[in-house]
């Protein structure tokens, strides 16, 4: 990212985050600084990659934000979406980067966050990690099928797998995925629109795992901070208000501890 673009993004994010909202600058329970791996969608021009680097630190996230680049090149949308073998290879690369962080400091928190097709990549990467490697995993407008099996990702995560979805995201996650397919190659409405569905044949272990799936659907009170478009979950106000709390509360907090408080 060139310097002038970074300055513009920083100024816009600062303006948005200076709205009359009190951000919790101090993480609850004294969180240790970790790493948030951020993965955008197809085409190499996903706004999450730019906004997360600026917005999350301004919103009080104490962790290092690392963008994981994975696309074939700029604007290769269909190839990124449909080249499943390539995506799995990149997911293995991301898993290796996570393990490198843990090799340096096993107690350092690691989070994965992916938008659209990037959500599929972080879920695949999590599935290659040992149990309990990640603190939390966050998917925004996931371009995978609602029946995607989350059990491998949930096993790799000590805390929650958090999914933000919207029934209004129809152009990309209904028309788009029904016509061109989801990343896991189903021609259906995506989980980022309908939400994830637990398998019918879950055993006790599976039910325990799925109890840590948190699904946040669009609601009218999110209109200002999220809008209703596919990329709205990447915007600064949404990242600050809705995503930041999942990156700042340590897993070993007292159960009565609250997430960062947002005041009018």
Secondary structure, 3 states (H helix, E strand, C coil): CCHHHHHHHHHHHHHHHCCCCCCCCCCCCCCCCCEEEEECCHHHCCCHHHHHHHHHHHCCCCCEEEECCCCCCCCCHHHHHHCHHHHHHHHHHHHHHHHHHHHHCCCCCEEEEEECHHHHHHHHHHHCCCCCCECEEEEECCCCECCCCCHHHHHCECCCEEEEECCCCHHHHHHHHHHHCCCCCCCCCEHHHHCCCCCCCCCHHHHHHHCCEEEEECCHHHHHHHCCCHHHHHCHHHHHHHHHHHHHCCCCCCCCCCCCCCCC
